[in-house]
Amino acid sequence: MVLGGNMKPYKEIKKDNIIERTFASDVITEELSWHRDREDRIVKVLSETDWMFQFDDELPIKLHKNQILRIPKNTFHRVIKGKTDLVVEITETHF
């Protein structure tokens, strides 16, 4: 696997516009910061997990395997750490 960049809280493999990203269960919670992306993204959860996802000004939701999230560009969001690894597939797109 290729590290997702300098000091990123995940590892990722990128092929064309598809990214498979893995967040390890032992990631430091403080590294999972609020952020926004420059592109619209479709995120599919690939693993059974107890992690959560949160948009700014909304309550967190539990993530489920095969769940699909649409994240508009420039929208603040974050993941909330669970006890297992989280594996997602990210597609950068235009809604």
N, C-alpha and C positions, 0 to 999 in steps of 0.2 A: 504494500500500500504506500501511497505517497502522502506525506504529511500535508495537511491542509494549509500550509503557510507557516509563517513564523509565529510560534506561540498560540496557535489556534486550539480550541478545546475539542477538536475532532480530527479524524483522519478521513481522507477522501480519495476516491478514484474518479477521474473525469474522462468521459468519452463523448466527443462532440458537445452537444448542449445538455447532456445528462450527467449528473453528479451523484455518485453513491457515497453517502456520508455516514460515518459511524461515530457516535458519542459513547465513550466508555463509561461504565458504571462508576468508575473511580475518579472521574473528572472533578476538578475543584469547582464547587457551586459558583463561586465568585467569577469564574471564567465564562459562565453562561450569561452574558450581559444582554440587556435590551439593545436591539439594533434594527436597522432597516437596510433593505437591499436596493440596488440601483435598477434591477429588472423585476418584472412580474415573475412569480415562481409558482409552480405546481409542485407540491410536496406529497409524496406517497410514503406512508409508513410501511416498512418491509418486515419489521420484527414485532413479535409479541412484546409488549412493554408496559411499564407503569409510569412512564414519563408523562408530562403534561405540556400543553402549548397555550400561550397567552398572547392575545393582541392587546395593545395599549387601551386602557379604559374598559376592558372586558374581564370577566372572570376566567380563570384557567379552565381548560377542558382536558380530560384524559384522552390520551392517544390510543388508538386501536390498530392492530395489523390491517393493512389494506385501506386504511382511511386516507382520504385525499383532502389536502388543504390548499386553498388558493390564497396566495399572499401577494397583494398588489404592491408594486414598487413604492418605495418611500413610506411604507407603513411600519411603525414600530411594533416589534414582537419579540418573543423569547421562548426558549424551552426551559422546562423546570425538571431538574434531575430526578430520576427514579433509581431503583435498586438494580436494574438490569441494563445491558447495553441498549442503545437506541440506534437503529439503522433506518435511514430514509433515502429515497431517491428524489432528487431535485431536478426539475426541468425548468430552464429559463425560457420564458415565452412572452408573448404579448396578448393580453386578454382582449 
